[in-house]
């Protein structure tokens, strides 16, 4: 849910005339998902290909969000929209991978 709220807030800010606080945007290590990802101790999950695949789109989600906010602050609407598209695509991939990982974890507990 945090991931969806993060994305919504970035998009909402980009279409608002308010000043943008890019410096306060967490990177992919300092959001709740990133903290969980970086500190998870369960080796079965850490060794999962799905878990490992999360890092790229998760990092891209945060990077493109920052770039979109920077473009908004600079008045570069075309670049902002392109970055929001990248944010949308990488964000969807994160959610897809989290869903797959959740299924893998549940299936692993059944066996």
N, C-alpha and C positions, 0 to 999 in steps of 0.2 A: 504494500500500500504506500509506503514511503516513496518508492520509486515513481509511482503514478503521480503523487502529490508534487514531487520534485519537478517532473516534466510539466505538469499543469502550471506550476508557479513560473517557470521559465517562459512558457508560451504566453501566459497572461501578462507578464512583465514586458515582453517584447511588443505587445500591442497596446501597452499603456504609455502615457506620455511621461510617466514618472522617471526620475533618475535611476539608473541601474547600479546595484551594488555588487559588481562582479567579484570583488575581493572577498565577499562573504559566501560565495558559492563554494561548497566543499568539493574537493577532488574525489576520485574514485576510491581513495583509501580512508577518507574521513567522513563518509556517509555511513548510515547504519549497515547497509549491505557490504560496503568495503571493509568495515571493521570486523564484521562476521567472517567475511572471506579471508581476511589476513590473519585472523586468530583461530580459525577452526582447527581443532586438534584431531578430529576423527580421520584416520588415514584412509578408510574405505571411501569416504566422501572426497577427500583431498585428491585421491588417485583417480577419481572418476573423470572420464574424458569430458563429460558435460560440465562438471565443476571447473575444469581447466579452461573450457571454452568460454566461460562467463567473463573472464578478465578483459578480453578484447572489446566486446560490445559494451561492457560496463564502463571501461575507460573512455571509449568513444562517446558514450552518452554524456558523460561529464564534460569532456573536451568540446563537443559540439554545442552544448548548452552555454559554456563560457564564450565560445566564439560568437554564438547568436546574440548574447547579451552585449558583447563588445561591439558587434556590428550595429545593434540597435542604438547604443550610446553614441556611435559615430554617425548615425543617420544613414547607414548603408542598408537600406531596406531589402535590396535584392540578395545581398550576401546573408542578411539575417534570415530570410525565408529559406535559402539553400541550407543554412546550418540547422534551422528548425526541422527541415526535411530529414537531414542526417540524424538529428536527435530522435525524431520519430522512429526511423528505421532501426537504429541501434537500440533504442528503448524497447521496441517490440521484440527484438532478438533476446534481450535480457529476460523479459517476461517469459518468452517461449522456453528458454533454457532453464529458468527457475521451475517452470511447470514440469519439464522433463526430469530435472533433478529430484523434485519432490516425488514423482512417480517411482524413480529408481530407488529412492530411500525407502518408500513404503513397500515396494516389492522385495527389497532386501530384507526387510523385517519379517516378511511372511515366510521366507525360506529358511 
